[in-house]
Amino acid sequence: MGPKDDVALSFETGGINGPHYRSRAAGIPQRSGMMGGPGGGTNLQFMNFDLGSTSTSAPPPRVSSYGGGGAGGFGAFEDEPPLLEELGINVPQIIRKTLTVLNPLRINPDLHEDADLSGPFMFCMLFGLFQLLAGKFHFGIILGWTSLASLFLYIVFNLLAGRNGSLELYRAFSLVGYCLLPMVALSALSLFIPHRGIISFVISAIAVLWSTRACTSLLMVLFPTADEHRSLVAYPCALIYIAFTLLIVF
């Protein structure tokens, strides 16, 4: 019987605690602490990993609610004002100002006392969009010309009005932009009418007169002291919108 058979026999007759193993291991000195203790005990120490207990006893992650940990969670957004109001965009007022320009015979000066650039910027974008549909990329030109026209009107009007001139540059931007609405309509109509024809020139002249009258009337209503210079104020306004008309026709 070989050594392997002795090992097999020793496990069959009782394993580590069997008599055959003890008889063979009697002559081998045992190290203290290797098999459990100095007394030669054979009890091995094992660490117990109880995964089930740790997973159940761990507290769930705490999620803090928005706005100071209240029970409402994200309900604090209900108290926030609308986004357009935070940006200073008053849509009903823009609509009322637009209707005022569409009917220059009835002008409400109280509406244009509060100047804004939201409506003029929207009209410039619409103007550029219709020009783009006509095959002309004029977004930068329209914004640049509007800025220069507002600066031109601001300088000329304050020079004509003298000490009574109190037109701010911001208000000049607002007036020129809102009175650009007939130019936007002309740009939309130019998609359906032949260019450089009699109909095109007639409609362009009507659009120029419409924009000039609207801008001049708004200036006179806002600044009654400049009424004596009405024709002189109308001249730079006409030049501004003639330039935009040439951009559309040609």
C-alpha positions as a LaTeX table, in Angstrom:
\begin{tabular}{lrrr}
\hline
Residue & $x$ (\AA) & $y$ (\AA) & $z$ (\AA) \\
\hline
Met1 & 0.00 & 0.00 & 0.00 \\
Gly2 & 1.49 & 3.27 & $-1.15$ \\
Pro3 & 1.42 & 6.72 & 0.45 \\
Lys4 & $-1.62$ & 7.82 & $-1.55$ \\
Asp5 & $-3.54$ & 4.77 & $-0.34$ \\
Asp6 & $-2.60$ & 5.66 & 3.23 \\
Val7 & $-4.02$ & 9.17 & 2.82 \\
Ala8 & $-7.20$ & 7.85 & 1.28 \\
Leu9 & $-7.53$ & 5.28 & 4.05 \\
Ser10 & $-6.97$ & 7.89 & 6.69 \\
Phe11 & $-9.82$ & 10.06 & 5.36 \\
Glu12 & $-12.08$ & 7.06 & 5.01 \\
Thr13 & $-11.47$ & 6.01 & 8.62 \\
Gly14 & $-12.38$ & 9.30 & 10.15 \\
Gly15 & $-10.69$ & 12.18 & 8.34 \\
Ile16 & $-8.53$ & 14.48 & 10.40 \\
Asn17 & $-9.97$ & 13.23 & 13.68 \\
Gly18 & $-9.71$ & 9.56 & 12.74 \\
Pro19 & $-7.47$ & 7.15 & 14.65 \\
His20 & $-5.19$ & 6.42 & 11.71 \\
Tyr21 & $-4.47$ & 10.14 & 11.16 \\
Arg22 & $-3.82$ & 10.67 & 14.83 \\
Ser23 & $-1.40$ & 7.75 & 14.88 \\
Arg24 & 0.58 & 9.19 & 11.95 \\
Ala25 & 0.45 & 12.74 & 13.19 \\
Ala26 & 1.49 & 11.84 & 16.70 \\
Gly27 & 5.18 & 12.04 & 15.89 \\
Ile28 & 4.89 & 15.42 & 14.04 \\
Pro29 & 5.32 & 18.47 & 16.22 \\
Gln30 & 2.45 & 20.95 & 15.87 \\
Arg31 & 2.99 & 24.67 & 15.72 \\
Ser32 & 1.10 & 26.68 & 18.23 \\
Gly33 & $-1.53$ & 28.89 & 16.71 \\
Met34 & $-1.51$ & 27.14 & 13.33 \\
Met35 & $-4.32$ & 24.73 & 14.13 \\
Gly36 & $-6.14$ & 26.84 & 16.64 \\
Gly37 & $-4.13$ & 27.10 & 19.83 \\
Pro38 & $-1.20$ & 25.90 & 21.90 \\
Gly39 & $-3.06$ & 22.82 & 23.03 \\
Gly40 & $-2.99$ & 21.30 & 19.62 \\
Gly41 & $-6.62$ & 21.78 & 18.93 \\
Thr42 & $-7.77$ & 21.42 & 15.36 \\
Asn43 & $-10.56$ & 24.00 & 15.37 \\
Leu44 & $-9.91$ & 26.46 & 12.48 \\
Gln45 & $-11.05$ & 30.04 & 12.79 \\
Phe46 & $-13.12$ & 31.36 & 9.86 \\
Met47 & $-14.59$ & 34.80 & 9.36 \\
Asn48 & $-18.32$ & 34.89 & 8.87 \\
Phe49 & $-19.57$ & 37.25 & 6.09 \\
Asp50 & $-23.30$ & 37.62 & 6.55 \\
Leu51 & $-24.22$ & 39.54 & 3.38 \\
Gly52 & $-27.94$ & 39.24 & 3.92 \\
Ser53 & $-27.91$ & 40.99 & 7.26 \\
Thr54 & $-25.75$ & 43.88 & 6.07 \\
Ser55 & $-27.88$ & 44.52 & 3.00 \\
Thr56 & $-31.09$ & 44.62 & 5.01 \\
Ser57 & $-29.72$ & 46.68 & 7.88 \\
Ala58 & $-28.10$ & 49.42 & 5.72 \\
Pro59 & $-30.31$ & 52.52 & 5.65 \\
Pro60 & $-31.58$ & 53.67 & 2.21 \\
Pro61 & $-29.88$ & 56.67 & 0.63 \\
Arg62 & $-31.41$ & 59.93 & 1.68 \\
Val63 & $-32.52$ & 62.18 & $-1.16$ \\
Ser64 & $-32.87$ & 65.81 & $-0.26$ \\
Ser65 & $-35.80$ & 67.63 & $-1.80$ \\
Tyr66 & $-35.52$ & 70.89 & $-3.72$ \\
Gly67 & $-35.99$ & 74.10 & $-1.84$ \\
Gly68 & $-34.90$ & 73.20 & 1.68 \\
Gly69 & $-36.12$ & 69.63 & 2.15 \\
Gly70 & $-39.83$ & 70.27 & 2.23 \\
Ala71 & $-42.41$ & 67.62 & 1.54 \\
Gly72 & $-43.35$ & 69.28 & $-1.72$ \\
Gly73 & $-40.19$ & 68.18 & $-3.55$ \\
Phe74 & $-40.05$ & 70.09 & $-6.79$ \\
Gly75 & $-43.25$ & 71.94 & $-5.99$ \\
Ala76 & $-41.19$ & 75.07 & $-5.38$ \\
Phe77 & $-41.19$ & 75.64 & $-9.16$ \\
Glu78 & $-44.88$ & 76.49 & $-8.93$ \\
Asp79 & $-43.98$ & 79.77 & $-7.24$ \\
Glu80 & $-41.54$ & 80.75 & $-10.00$ \\
Pro81 & $-42.70$ & 83.41 & $-12.51$ \\
Pro82 & $-43.02$ & 82.44 & $-16.19$ \\
Leu83 & $-39.84$ & 82.37 & $-18.25$ \\
Leu84 & $-40.97$ & 85.14 & $-20.62$ \\
Glu85 & $-41.74$ & 87.37 & $-17.66$ \\
Glu86 & $-38.28$ & 86.77 & $-16.21$ \\
Leu87 & $-36.74$ & 87.69 & $-19.57$ \\
Gly88 & $-38.80$ & 90.88 & $-19.73$ \\
Ile89 & $-40.85$ & 89.77 & $-22.75$ \\
Asn90 & $-44.45$ & 90.93 & $-22.53$ \\
Val91 & $-46.25$ & 89.17 & $-25.38$ \\
Pro92 & $-49.65$ & 90.94 & $-25.00$ \\
Gln93 & $-47.94$ & 94.32 & $-25.02$ \\
Ile94 & $-45.95$ & 93.38 & $-28.14$ \\
Ile95 & $-49.22$ & 92.45 & $-29.87$ \\
Arg96 & $-50.84$ & 95.75 & $-28.89$ \\
Lys97 & $-47.85$ & 97.74 & $-30.17$ \\
Thr98 & $-47.97$ & 95.80 & $-33.42$ \\
Leu99 & $-51.65$ & 96.62 & $-33.87$ \\
Thr100 & $-50.83$ & 100.28 & $-33.22$ \\
Val101 & $-48.33$ & 100.26 & $-36.09$ \\
Leu102 & $-50.82$ & 98.50 & $-38.34$ \\
Asn103 & $-53.29$ & 101.32 & $-37.69$ \\
Pro104 & $-51.22$ & 104.51 & $-37.46$ \\
Leu105 & $-54.36$ & 106.68 & $-37.42$ \\
Arg106 & $-55.10$ & 105.57 & $-33.87$ \\
Ile107 & $-51.93$ & 105.67 & $-31.81$ \\
Asn108 & $-51.83$ & 104.90 & $-28.12$ \\
Pro109 & $-48.76$ & 106.71 & $-26.77$ \\
Asp110 & $-48.96$ & 104.89 & $-23.44$ \\
Leu111 & $-47.99$ & 101.61 & $-25.11$ \\
His112 & $-44.76$ & 102.96 & $-26.57$ \\
Glu113 & $-43.74$ & 104.72 & $-23.38$ \\
Asp114 & $-42.35$ & 101.37 & $-22.29$ \\
Ala115 & $-39.78$ & 100.62 & $-24.99$ \\
Asp116 & $-38.60$ & 97.08 & $-25.64$ \\
Leu117 & $-36.44$ & 95.25 & $-28.16$ \\
Ser118 & $-38.26$ & 91.91 & $-28.19$ \\
Gly119 & $-40.77$ & 92.94 & $-30.87$ \\
Pro120 & $-38.19$ & 94.70 & $-33.10$ \\
Phe121 & $-35.87$ & 91.71 & $-32.92$ \\
Met122 & $-38.72$ & 89.39 & $-33.90$ \\
Phe123 & $-39.60$ & 91.61 & $-36.89$ \\
Cys124 & $-35.95$ & 91.70 & $-37.98$ \\
Met125 & $-35.80$ & 87.91 & $-37.85$ \\
Leu126 & $-39.01$ & 87.62 & $-39.87$ \\
Phe127 & $-37.66$ & 90.12 & $-42.37$ \\
Gly128 & $-34.48$ & 88.10 & $-42.75$ \\
Leu129 & $-36.45$ & 84.86 & $-43.02$ \\
Phe130 & $-38.55$ & 86.13 & $-45.92$ \\
Gln131 & $-35.42$ & 87.44 & $-47.60$ \\
Leu132 & $-33.83$ & 84.03 & $-47.13$ \\
Leu133 & $-36.82$ & 82.40 & $-48.82$ \\
Ala134 & $-36.22$ & 84.79 & $-51.72$ \\
Gly135 & $-32.62$ & 83.57 & $-51.97$ \\
Lys136 & $-30.99$ & 86.51 & $-50.13$ \\
Phe137 & $-29.05$ & 86.03 & $-46.91$ \\
His138 & $-29.53$ & 89.44 & $-45.28$ \\
Phe139 & $-29.77$ & 88.75 & $-41.54$ \\
Gly140 & $-26.58$ & 90.64 & $-40.71$ \\
Ile141 & $-27.41$ & 93.48 & $-43.10$ \\
Ile142 & $-30.88$ & 93.94 & $-41.60$ \\
Leu143 & $-29.59$ & 94.04 & $-38.02$ \\
Gly144 & $-26.75$ & 96.37 & $-38.99$ \\
Trp145 & $-28.97$ & 98.74 & $-40.92$ \\
Thr146 & $-31.52$ & 98.80 & $-38.10$ \\
Ser147 & $-28.80$ & 99.75 & $-35.61$ \\
Leu148 & $-27.42$ & 102.48 & $-37.86$ \\
Ala149 & $-30.91$ & 103.78 & $-38.66$ \\
Ser150 & $-31.76$ & 103.98 & $-34.95$ \\
Leu151 & $-28.53$ & 105.85 & $-34.24$ \\
Phe152 & $-29.19$ & 108.20 & $-37.17$ \\
Leu153 & $-32.75$ & 108.94 & $-36.00$ \\
Tyr154 & $-31.55$ & 109.46 & $-32.43$ \\
Ile155 & $-28.96$ & 112.07 & $-33.50$ \\
Val156 & $-31.18$ & 113.89 & $-36.01$ \\
Phe157 & $-34.23$ & 114.08 & $-33.77$ \\
Asn158 & $-32.29$ & 115.37 & $-30.76$ \\
Leu159 & $-30.59$ & 117.99 & $-32.95$ \\
Leu160 & $-33.92$ & 119.15 & $-34.34$ \\
Ala161 & $-35.66$ & 119.17 & $-30.98$ \\
Gly162 & $-32.85$ & 121.05 & $-29.28$ \\
Arg163 & $-33.16$ & 121.27 & $-25.53$ \\
Asn164 & $-36.57$ & 119.61 & $-25.69$ \\
Gly165 & $-35.11$ & 116.54 & $-27.34$ \\
Ser166 & $-35.12$ & 113.63 & $-24.94$ \\
Leu167 & $-35.23$ & 110.65 & $-27.28$ \\
Glu168 & $-33.18$ & 107.82 & $-25.83$ \\
Leu169 & $-31.25$ & 105.50 & $-28.08$ \\
Tyr170 & $-33.08$ & 102.50 & $-26.64$ \\
Arg171 & $-36.45$ & 104.05 & $-27.54$ \\
Ala172 & $-35.18$ & 104.89 & $-31.02$ \\
Phe173 & $-34.32$ & 101.21 & $-31.54$ \\
Ser174 & $-37.81$ & 100.25 & $-30.39$ \\
Leu175 & $-39.60$ & 102.73 & $-32.68$ \\
Val176 & $-37.56$ & 101.90 & $-35.79$ \\
Gly177 & $-37.99$ & 98.17 & $-35.16$ \\
Tyr178 & $-41.76$ & 98.27 & $-34.66$ \\
Cys179 & $-42.27$ & 100.50 & $-37.69$ \\
Leu180 & $-40.36$ & 97.92 & $-39.71$ \\
Leu181 & $-43.53$ & 95.82 & $-39.83$ \\
Pro182 & $-44.68$ & 97.13 & $-43.28$ \\
Met183 & $-41.24$ & 96.21 & $-44.62$ \\
Val184 & $-41.77$ & 92.67 & $-43.31$ \\
Ala185 & $-45.12$ & 92.52 & $-45.10$ \\
Leu186 & $-43.48$ & 93.83 & $-48.29$ \\
Ser187 & $-40.77$ & 91.20 & $-48.02$ \\
Ala188 & $-43.43$ & 88.48 & $-47.70$ \\
Leu189 & $-45.40$ & 89.83 & $-50.68$ \\
Ser190 & $-42.26$ & 90.03 & $-52.81$ \\
Leu191 & $-42.19$ & 86.23 & $-52.84$ \\
Phe192 & $-45.38$ & 86.20 & $-54.94$ \\
Ile193 & $-45.13$ & 89.32 & $-57.12$ \\
Pro194 & $-42.63$ & 89.93 & $-59.96$ \\
His195 & $-39.60$ & 91.98 & $-59.03$ \\
Arg196 & $-38.90$ & 95.36 & $-60.66$ \\
Gly197 & $-42.42$ & 95.60 & $-62.02$ \\
Ile198 & $-45.01$ & 98.34 & $-61.67$ \\
Ile199 & $-46.93$ & 96.40 & $-59.01$ \\
Ser200 & $-43.76$ & 95.89 & $-57.01$ \\
Phe201 & $-42.87$ & 99.59 & $-57.10$ \\
Val202 & $-46.40$ & 100.67 & $-56.12$ \\
Ile203 & $-46.51$ & 98.29 & $-53.16$ \\
Ser204 & $-43.03$ & 99.42 & $-52.13$ \\
Ala205 & $-44.08$ & 103.07 & $-52.17$ \\
Ile206 & $-47.13$ & 102.27 & $-50.03$ \\
Ala207 & $-44.94$ & 100.37 & $-47.54$ \\
Val208 & $-42.48$ & 103.29 & $-47.31$ \\
Leu209 & $-45.26$ & 105.81 & $-46.69$ \\
Trp210 & $-46.86$ & 103.49 & $-44.14$ \\
Ser211 & $-43.65$ & 103.00 & $-42.15$ \\
Thr212 & $-42.72$ & 106.70 & $-42.37$ \\
Arg213 & $-46.12$ & 107.87 & $-41.18$ \\
Ala214 & $-46.17$ & 105.37 & $-38.31$ \\
Cys215 & $-42.68$ & 106.29 & $-37.09$ \\
Thr216 & $-43.25$ & 110.04 & $-37.41$ \\
Ser217 & $-46.63$ & 109.88 & $-35.68$ \\
Leu218 & $-45.18$ & 107.91 & $-32.77$ \\
Leu219 & $-42.37$ & 110.43 & $-32.37$ \\
Met220 & $-44.80$ & 113.35 & $-32.43$ \\
Val221 & $-47.10$ & 111.74 & $-29.90$ \\
Leu222 & $-44.28$ & 110.84 & $-27.55$ \\
Phe223 & $-42.64$ & 114.27 & $-27.91$ \\
Pro224 & $-45.33$ & 116.90 & $-28.66$ \\
Thr225 & $-42.79$ & 119.73 & $-28.45$ \\
Ala226 & $-41.25$ & 118.53 & $-31.73$ \\
Asp227 & $-44.50$ & 118.87 & $-33.67$ \\
Glu228 & $-43.26$ & 121.98 & $-35.46$ \\
His229 & $-40.46$ & 119.90 & $-36.99$ \\
Arg230 & $-42.78$ & 117.16 & $-38.21$ \\
Ser231 & $-41.70$ & 117.34 & $-41.88$ \\
Leu232 & $-38.02$ & 117.44 & $-40.92$ \\
Val233 & $-38.47$ & 114.38 & $-38.71$ \\
Ala234 & $-40.37$ & 112.54 & $-41.45$ \\
Tyr235 & $-37.49$ & 113.01 & $-43.89$ \\
Pro236 & $-34.90$ & 110.84 & $-42.08$ \\
Cys237 & $-37.61$ & 108.28 & $-41.34$ \\
Ala238 & $-38.40$ & 108.06 & $-45.06$ \\
Leu239 & $-34.72$ & 107.64 & $-45.89$ \\
Ile240 & $-34.45$ & 104.75 & $-43.43$ \\
Tyr241 & $-37.33$ & 102.77 & $-44.89$ \\
Ile242 & $-36.44$ & 103.57 & $-48.49$ \\
Ala243 & $-33.10$ & 101.85 & $-47.84$ \\
Phe244 & $-34.90$ & 98.74 & $-46.58$ \\
Thr245 & $-37.21$ & 98.81 & $-49.61$ \\
Leu246 & $-34.26$ & 98.87 & $-51.99$ \\
Leu247 & $-32.90$ & 95.85 & $-50.13$ \\
Ile248 & $-36.12$ & 94.00 & $-50.89$ \\
Val249 & $-36.72$ & 95.07 & $-54.50$ \\
Phe250 & $-33.18$ & 94.75 & $-55.73$ \\
\hline
\end{tabular}
